């Protein structure tokens, strides 16, 4: 745009635009930061400028919180002085007016005038320019919510719950990834309804508990494997394989897969040896039915009277018998608190990678990583030394590059393909998700199932057995199998009402005593709307003119992931007549930017304007397909298109297949989106076909 059009635009801009221009209307940078342009600065930029020159791109002059009544902004110049985008800092602390800051709840950064909320102290993120907000200043108390205290006593350290299980160690002791309570990588909010989401949305990371079905499953879900101890009397699912002596429960597909899953390796005993499988010749000296291959110091010192083997009953007993801890690979840990696995454990507790074995360099202080290759006297191989003095390629199965007795396979991990990726990570892909709790319980021999009721005494005993079975609901027993079936309260779902839905609570009171011209009774339809187009959920109530009741309604978010939604709640007031249903008023309230909350409460009083004929219609019809344009009662600068049957959308531009036929709703009824039927007087819901006299 150049020349005359630029000059005319600048003239209109000067006359009609506000001094501060909020553009775009909705936040782009974050859910709470809006960009603002200064009218005066824009006009000044045109001084001594030729109008035939093309307009330059502009950056915002201010970055502000959405709450305009308590304006908090930072200008572009100050923004450039930060080493990182300070939007979280802006959201939680500073004001333009320094005197307005509540010092009792603020922290002043060292060597600067920055002030941040105490909630930002020791949360794992640097907010002060010189990072002093993460120095655990004991002068300031720590806000515990949405903070997680690392397990070590010294130093005292906190991180944000957002950093739990993100794959990056933020706590010095690593407890933000694997703690003595839980493996935080299991607690990721990847679903709107699971335990992890409820835990993290409440900001209570310290209250996390490991699910029952993750105990004694051979996988370490707690630091040091605390969840895999004392499992000898554990009860397994009917389709699981139970390890002898240890009691652990594993997937039957894991048996004889050439990788230990039971702590004592019981699942790898008496397994068929594949004809094409190569293995170290010393392994043939062990009895595959009762022994595991194990190089001990006794064997190295006296190979005539000792075998390189250990009884499986001595494996997994937390006592190391084999050099490198091979017999305790699933029970002992390294300094990181994780399972030893395919690593080599030195006598001082440090762990090294299997590739560091027998390379001629002592990585363990006592040299055990070289002593295990007791035949290597020359230490002249940078790869792997063979019995005959040759050098071979470590872990290869190619005959041309291997040792004659396959000793290059010593301590080699198993290669497997996980998600189309070849990996040697120990037991990779063997993960049990926290989401299969129901599968675990339903497969157990202890699921609630009863025989025929014969007397009141048995009935009372059954009631005690099912006490609390349905959590936030109640149960009924089927006639034949006497199996419990749960009925859940609206905000909860699941076969045992164990999940909480994300929801909106609507609390409304209607004030219309001053409008005697309005109908005695109004029918109100309450809807949760996505992008002004799709009805996600709905509810309704009836209001009588002199009723001061506060009407409560629940609206539930969809449990399936949708496209990006701008949520709003719409209230439509109808006058139900004998011959038709007439829309009288519409109110609509945006849920943005708080749609991420697990529960949101909307409390409103609806007033009808004085001396105004209802409904409020637009001066110009902006709707397509013969739709009617209504002004919103709560915001007459906005409008709503009331579509004819068979149409939907912001401007009635989309075909509504659910309302296009006369099957879901009677022909003379009103059909809203999702086949919501509104019946004329004398007919019954839900489809308005049945006459109610």
Long-range contacts (C-beta under 8 A, 24 or more apart in sequence): 1-54, 1-55, 2-51, 2-52, 2-53, 2-54, 2-55, 3-51, 3-52, 4-51, 6-51, 6-55, 7-51, 10-43, 10-46, 13-39, 13-42, 13-43, 14-39, 14-43, 20-62, 26-566, 26-592, 27-66, 27-593, 29-63, 29-85, 29-87, 30-87, 30-91, 31-593, 31-596, 32-65, 32-66, 32-91, 32-593, 33-63, 33-64, 33-65, 33-66, 33-87, 33-90, 33-91, 34-63, 34-64, 34-65, 34-66, 35-60, 35-62, 35-63, 35-64, 36-60, 36-61, 36-62, 36-63, 36-64, 36-73, 37-61, 37-62, 38-62, 63-87, 63-90, 65-90, 65-91, 66-593, 71-96, 72-96, 82-129, 83-129, 84-126, 86-127, 88-120, 88-125, 88-127, 89-114, 89-116, 89-120, 89-127, 92-116, 92-117, 92-119, 92-120, 92-127, 93-117, 93-120, 93-127, 107-133, 107-137, 107-140, 109-133, 118-142, 118-143, 119-143, 119-145, 119-146, 121-158, 122-147, 122-157, 122-158, 123-147, 123-158, 123-159, 123-160, 124-158, 124-159, 124-160, 124-162, 124-163, 124-170, 124-176, 125-160, 144-206, 145-203, 145-204, 146-203, 146-205, 147-205, 148-176, 148-205, 148-206, 149-206, 150-175, 150-176, 151-175, 151-179, 151-180, 161-200, 161-203, 161-205, 164-200, 164-205, 174-336, 174-337, 175-223, 178-220, 178-222, 178-223, 178-336, 178-337, 178-338, 179-222, 179-223, 180-222, 180-223, 180-224, 180-226, 180-337, 181-208, 181-209, 181-210, 181-222, 182-208, 182-209, 182-210, 182-221, 182-222, 183-220, 183-221, 183-222, 184-208, 186-214, 186-221, 186-433, 186-434, 187-434, 191-435, 192-502, 192-557, 192-559, 192-561, 193-493, 193-499, 193-500, 193-501, 193-502, 193-559, 194-434, 194-435, 194-499, 195-434, 196-434, 197-598, 198-500, 198-598, 201-597, 201-598, 202-598, 211-434, 211-437, 212-437, 212-440, 213-432, 213-436, 213-437, 213-440, 213-441, 214-432, 214-434, 216-247, 216-248, 216-249, 217-248, 217-249, 217-250, 217-432, 218-243, 218-248, 218-249, 218-250, 218-261, 218-262, 218-263, 218-330, 219-427, 219-430, 219-431, 219-432, 220-338, 220-339, 223-333, 223-337, 223-338, 224-333, 224-337, 225-330, 225-331, 225-333, 225-339, 228-263, 228-330, 228-331, 235-444, 235-445, 235-446, 237-440, 237-443, 237-444, 238-443, 238-444, 238-445, 239-443, 241-267, 243-267, 245-313, 245-316, 246-316, 251-430, 254-430, 257-414, 258-414, 259-414, 259-426, 259-427, 260-329, 260-330, 261-330, 261-427, 261-430, 262-316, 262-330, 263-315, 263-316, 263-330, 263-331, 264-312, 264-313, 264-315, 264-316, 264-317, 265-292, 265-312, 265-315, 265-316, 265-330, 266-312, 268-292, 269-312, 278-397, 278-402, 278-406, 278-409, 279-406, 279-409, 280-405, 280-406, 280-407, 280-409, 280-410, 281-405, 281-406, 281-407, 282-308, 282-405, 282-407, 283-308, 285-309, 292-326, 292-327, 293-326, 294-321, 294-322, 294-326, 294-327, 295-322, 295-323, 295-324, 295-326, 295-372, 295-374, 296-321, 296-322, 296-323, 297-323, 300-371, 300-372, 300-374, 320-345, 323-368, 323-371, 323-372, 324-357, 324-368, 324-369, 324-372, 324-411, 326-411, 329-426, 339-426, 341-426, 341-427, 342-411, 342-413, 342-424, 342-426, 344-368, 344-369, 344-411, 354-411, 354-412, 354-413, 355-394, 357-410, 357-411, 358-384, 358-385, 358-410, 359-383, 359-384, 372-410, 372-411, 373-407, 373-410, 375-407, 384-408, 437-498, 438-494, 438-495, 438-496, 448-483, 448-484, 449-481, 449-482, 449-483, 450-477, 450-481, 450-482, 450-483, 451-482, 452-482, 453-482, 469-496, 470-496, 470-497, 471-496, 471-497, 471-498, 472-497, 472-498, 472-500, 473-497, 490-554, 490-556, 491-554, 491-556, 493-559, 500-598, 501-556, 501-557, 501-559, 502-556, 502-557, 502-597, 502-598, 502-599, 503-554, 503-555, 503-556, 503-557, 503-598, 503-599, 503-600, 504-528, 504-554, 504-555, 504-556, 504-557, 504-569, 504-591, 504-599, 504-600, 504-601, 504-602, 505-552, 505-553, 505-554, 505-599, 505-600, 505-601, 505-602, 506-539, 506-551, 506-552, 506-553, 506-554, 506-555, 506-569, 506-602, 506-604, 507-550, 507-551, 507-552, 507-601, 507-602, 507-603, 507-604, 508-550, 508-551, 508-553, 508-571, 508-603, 508-604, 508-605, 508-606, 509-548, 509-549, 509-550, 509-551, 509-604, 509-605, 509-606, 510-543, 510-547, 510-551, 510-605, 510-606, 511-605, 511-606, 511-607, 511-608, 512-545, 512-606, 512-607, 512-608, 513-545, 513-546, 514-608, 514-610, 515-608, 515-610, 518-545, 518-584, 518-608, 518-614, 519-545, 519-575, 519-584, 520-544, 520-545, 521-545, 521-576, 522-573, 522-574, 522-575, 522-584, 523-573, 523-574, 523-575, 523-576, 523-581, 523-678, 524-551, 524-571, 524-572, 524-573, 524-574, 525-571, 525-572, 525-574, 525-672, 525-676, 525-678, 526-553, 526-555, 526-569, 526-570, 526-571, 527-555, 527-569, 527-570, 527-571, 527-572, 527-672, 527-673, 527-676, 528-555, 528-556, 528-557, 528-567, 528-568, 528-569, 529-567, 529-568, 529-569, 529-570, 529-588, 530-562, 530-565, 530-566, 530-567, 531-565, 531-566, 531-650, 532-566, 532-568, 532-649, 532-650, 533-648, 533-649, 533-650, 533-654, 534-562, 534-673, 535-672, 535-673, 535-674, 535-676, 536-565, 536-567, 538-672, 538-674, 538-676, 543-573, 565-595, 566-590, 566-592, 567-591, 567-592, 567-595, 568-592, 569-602, 570-640, 571-606, 573-606, 574-670, 574-678, 576-678, 576-679, 576-680, 576-681, 577-680, 577-681, 578-680, 578-681, 578-682, 579-680, 580-668, 580-680, 581-669, 581-670, 581-678, 581-679, 581-680, 583-615, 583-628, 583-630, 583-642, 584-614, 584-615, 585-614, 585-615, 585-616, 585-633, 586-615, 586-630, 586-631, 586-632, 586-633, 586-640, 586-642, 587-632, 587-633, 587-634, 588-632, 588-634, 588-635, 588-638, 588-640, 589-634, 604-634, 606-633, 607-633, 608-633, 609-633, 622-651, 623-651, 623-652, 624-651, 624-652, 624-653, 625-652, 625-653, 626-652, 627-651, 627-652, 645-670, 645-671, 648-673
